[in-house]
């Protein structure tokens, strides 16, 4: 009986640990407690429901949701507070340099045409990371990943829903990364006389590495922050978009939460496996 009670107690503690980092003795960088969200949209939902006090999300998303839709009248970014500055990249399986080389090449080729048009559509012109001096560091890649993709005919891209990067309207998938990916594939089809089609696969963000590794996905193209850890475990494109990690709060809490110090007793939330989570809990040791 004692062993059974010990086992049950351990299971309960494990569940608590999943939802509250401080319950397991972890020291947070911001806040007193961390509750993981399944997506950045879910983080805003937790804030809306009162399950969290502060949501840490991407600035490109925060700008959209605090000015458009149901959250615009309820939520705002903490003015002047930038928790991290970063760049987005597109990821393939480690070693698939030839595939990423083609993605790089296409991005550079359409920088002033289709890329600029899509960025303008979603108000992201000032966030474009490519310049006239951007070069392709993988231009000489010779592995077989591009040839294998051409043979398969389908480029499978993993994404999560967060506007304006990827979202559904009238059940139609759209967004900056969605349309940019389609423009890149159109350029590749024309430039190399191939016939690739794009298949977008909705994923949980925390599974992205595993899905690349097992071949379920060819690319993760969804506002992914470039980090040294990800560069070590994936093959990542040139940076294509600037982003920041920002704090979103309820408007009624505008005077309560003004900086990191004022959030020391706050319940924090961010998408599991995201850059926002790292801002709150720090880098996890493997």
DOBATOR-72058 format. One record per residue (C-alpha): residue number from 1; z, x, y. Coordinates in steps of 0.25 Angstrom, whole numbers, always signed. Layout:
N
<NUM <Z X Y>>
...
This chain:
286
<1 <+0 +0 +0>>
<2 <+4 +11 +10>>
<3 <-10 +18 +7>>
<4 <-17 +5 +10>>
<5 <-10 +3 +23>>
<6 <-13 +17 +27>>
<7 <-27 +15 +24>>
<8 <-28 +2 +31>>
<9 <-21 +8 +43>>
<10 <-31 +19 +43>>
<11 <-42 +9 +43>>
<12 <-36 +1 +55>>
<13 <-35 +14 +63>>
<14 <-49 +18 +60>>
<15 <-54 +5 +66>>
<16 <-45 +6 +78>>
<17 <-51 +20 +80>>
<18 <-65 +15 +80>>
<19 <-62 +6 +92>>
<20 <-51 +14 +100>>
<21 <-52 +29 +101>>
<22 <-38 +30 +107>>
<23 <-32 +23 +95>>
<24 <-36 +35 +86>>
<25 <-29 +45 +96>>
<26 <-42 +49 +103>>
<27 <-42 +53 +117>>
<28 <-53 +47 +126>>
<29 <-59 +53 +137>>
<30 <-60 +40 +145>>
<31 <-51 +28 +142>>
<32 <-39 +24 +133>>
<33 <-48 +18 +122>>
<34 <-62 +18 +117>>
<35 <-69 +7 +110>>
<36 <-83 +10 +104>>
<37 <-94 +1 +107>>
<38 <-106 -1 +98>>
<39 <-116 +0 +109>>
<40 <-116 +2 +125>>
<41 <-118 -13 +126>>
<42 <-106 -15 +117>>
<43 <-98 -6 +126>>
<44 <-101 -15 +138>>
<45 <-98 -27 +129>>
<46 <-84 -22 +126>>
<47 <-82 -20 +141>>
<48 <-86 -34 +144>>
<49 <-77 -39 +133>>
<50 <-65 -32 +138>>
<51 <-64 -23 +125>>
<52 <-66 -10 +134>>
<53 <-64 -7 +149>>
<54 <-74 +4 +151>>
<55 <-88 +6 +144>>
<56 <-95 +19 +144>>
<57 <-110 +18 +143>>
<58 <-123 +24 +148>>
<59 <-126 +23 +163>>
<60 <-140 +18 +160>>
<61 <-134 +6 +152>>
<62 <-122 +4 +162>>
<63 <-132 +3 +174>>
<64 <-140 -8 +167>>
<65 <-128 -17 +162>>
<66 <-120 -16 +174>>
<67 <-132 -21 +182>>
<68 <-139 -31 +173>>
<69 <-134 -42 +163>>
<70 <-121 -48 +160>>
<71 <-113 -35 +162>>
<72 <-118 -33 +176>>
<73 <-108 -42 +183>>
<74 <-96 -37 +174>>
<75 <-98 -22 +173>>
<76 <-100 -9 +181>>
<77 <-101 +6 +179>>
<78 <-89 +14 +185>>
<79 <-95 +19 +198>>
<80 <-97 +34 +198>>
<81 <-91 +37 +184>>
<82 <-101 +45 +176>>
<83 <-94 +48 +162>>
<84 <-106 +57 +157>>
<85 <-120 +61 +161>>
<86 <-130 +62 +150>>
<87 <-145 +61 +145>>
<88 <-152 +52 +135>>
<89 <-160 +57 +124>>
<90 <-168 +52 +112>>
<91 <-163 +56 +98>>
<92 <-169 +59 +85>>
<93 <-164 +65 +72>>
<94 <-160 +79 +73>>
<95 <-172 +88 +70>>
<96 <-183 +77 +74>>
<97 <-187 +86 +86>>
<98 <-202 +83 +85>>
<99 <-199 +68 +86>>
<100 <-190 +70 +99>>
<101 <-201 +80 +104>>
<102 <-211 +69 +104>>
<103 <-201 +59 +111>>
<104 <-198 +70 +122>>
<105 <-213 +72 +124>>
<106 <-215 +57 +126>>
<107 <-204 +56 +136>>
<108 <-209 +67 +144>>
<109 <-223 +62 +144>>
<110 <-219 +48 +149>>
<111 <-209 +52 +158>>
<112 <-216 +48 +171>>
<113 <-223 +36 +165>>
<114 <-218 +27 +154>>
<115 <-204 +34 +154>>
<116 <-203 +32 +169>>
<117 <-207 +17 +168>>
<118 <-197 +13 +158>>
<119 <-186 +21 +166>>
<120 <-190 +13 +178>>
<121 <-189 +0 +171>>
<122 <-175 +2 +167>>
<123 <-170 +9 +180>>
<124 <-168 +22 +173>>
<125 <-178 +31 +182>>
<126 <-166 +39 +187>>
<127 <-161 +42 +173>>
<128 <-174 +48 +168>>
<129 <-170 +62 +162>>
<130 <-185 +67 +160>>
<131 <-191 +75 +171>>
<132 <-205 +82 +173>>
<133 <-198 +95 +168>>
<134 <-193 +89 +155>>
<135 <-199 +96 +143>>
<136 <-199 +93 +128>>
<137 <-189 +103 +121>>
<138 <-194 +99 +107>>
<139 <-209 +100 +110>>
<140 <-211 +110 +98>>
<141 <-203 +102 +88>>
<142 <-211 +102 +74>>
<143 <-202 +94 +65>>
<144 <-208 +82 +58>>
<145 <-201 +71 +65>>
<146 <-212 +67 +74>>
<147 <-222 +67 +62>>
<148 <-213 +58 +54>>
<149 <-211 +48 +65>>
<150 <-226 +47 +67>>
<151 <-227 +45 +52>>
<152 <-217 +34 +52>>
<153 <-223 +27 +64>>
<154 <-210 +21 +69>>
<155 <-200 +27 +79>>
<156 <-186 +21 +76>>
<157 <-177 +22 +88>>
<158 <-162 +19 +88>>
<159 <-156 +11 +100>>
<160 <-144 +3 +105>>
<161 <-145 -8 +115>>
<162 <-141 -4 +129>>
<163 <-149 -8 +142>>
<164 <-157 -2 +148>>
<165 <-159 +8 +137>>
<166 <-162 -2 +126>>
<167 <-159 -17 +126>>
<168 <-165 -31 +122>>
<169 <-169 -42 +131>>
<170 <-175 -55 +125>>
<171 <-173 -47 +112>>
<172 <-183 -36 +116>>
<173 <-178 -22 +115>>
<174 <-181 -14 +128>>
<175 <-175 -4 +137>>
<176 <-177 +10 +143>>
<177 <-176 +18 +130>>
<178 <-183 +7 +122>>
<179 <-195 +7 +131>>
<180 <-195 +22 +133>>
<181 <-196 +24 +118>>
<182 <-208 +15 +117>>
<183 <-215 +22 +128>>
<184 <-212 +36 +121>>
<185 <-218 +31 +108>>
<186 <-230 +25 +115>>
<187 <-233 +39 +121>>
<188 <-231 +46 +108>>
<189 <-240 +36 +101>>
<190 <-251 +39 +112>>
<191 <-249 +54 +113>>
<192 <-248 +57 +98>>
<193 <-257 +45 +93>>
<194 <-246 +40 +84>>
<195 <-241 +26 +81>>
<196 <-226 +25 +82>>
<197 <-219 +13 +84>>
<198 <-204 +11 +89>>
<199 <-193 +5 +81>>
<200 <-180 +3 +89>>
<201 <-168 +2 +80>>
<202 <-155 -3 +86>>
<203 <-143 +6 +82>>
<204 <-128 +8 +84>>
<205 <-127 +20 +93>>
<206 <-117 +27 +84>>
<207 <-127 +27 +72>>
<208 <-139 +34 +80>>
<209 <-137 +48 +74>>
<210 <-136 +43 +60>>
<211 <-148 +34 +61>>
<212 <-156 +46 +67>>
<213 <-152 +55 +55>>
<214 <-155 +45 +44>>
<215 <-169 +42 +50>>
<216 <-166 +27 +54>>
<217 <-169 +31 +68>>
<218 <-180 +41 +74>>
<219 <-174 +41 +88>>
<220 <-161 +36 +95>>
<221 <-167 +32 +109>>
<222 <-156 +25 +116>>
<223 <-150 +32 +128>>
<224 <-143 +42 +119>>
<225 <-135 +53 +127>>
<226 <-139 +67 +123>>
<227 <-127 +75 +119>>
<228 <-125 +89 +112>>
<229 <-120 +82 +100>>
<230 <-132 +73 +99>>
<231 <-142 +84 +102>>
<232 <-135 +92 +90>>
<233 <-137 +80 +80>>
<234 <-150 +74 +85>>
<235 <-164 +78 +91>>
<236 <-164 +73 +105>>
<237 <-175 +71 +115>>
<238 <-175 +76 +130>>
<239 <-166 +68 +139>>
<240 <-173 +56 +144>>
<241 <-163 +48 +152>>
<242 <-150 +52 +160>>
<243 <-137 +43 +158>>
<244 <-123 +43 +161>>
<245 <-110 +37 +154>>
<246 <-104 +27 +163>>
<247 <-92 +18 +162>>
<248 <-94 +3 +163>>
<249 <-82 -6 +167>>
<250 <-80 -21 +171>>
<251 <-82 -23 +185>>
<252 <-68 -29 +186>>
<253 <-63 -15 +182>>
<254 <-70 -8 +193>>
<255 <-58 -3 +200>>
<256 <-50 +0 +187>>
<257 <-60 +9 +181>>
<258 <-66 +19 +191>>
<259 <-66 +33 +183>>
<260 <-62 +39 +170>>
<261 <-47 +40 +174>>
<262 <-46 +25 +177>>
<263 <-52 +22 +163>>
<264 <-40 +30 +155>>
<265 <-34 +17 +150>>
<266 <-48 +10 +148>>
<267 <-54 +5 +135>>
<268 <-67 +12 +134>>
<269 <-80 +9 +126>>
<270 <-93 +15 +124>>
<271 <-104 +15 +113>>
<272 <-100 +22 +100>>
<273 <-107 +35 +99>>
<274 <-112 +35 +113>>
<275 <-110 +45 +125>>
<276 <-101 +34 +131>>
<277 <-91 +36 +119>>
<278 <-91 +51 +121>>
<279 <-87 +49 +136>>
<280 <-75 +41 +131>>
<281 <-70 +48 +119>>
<282 <-77 +62 +120>>
<283 <-85 +69 +110>>
<284 <-81 +66 +95>>
<285 <-78 +78 +86>>
<286 <-86 +77 +73>>
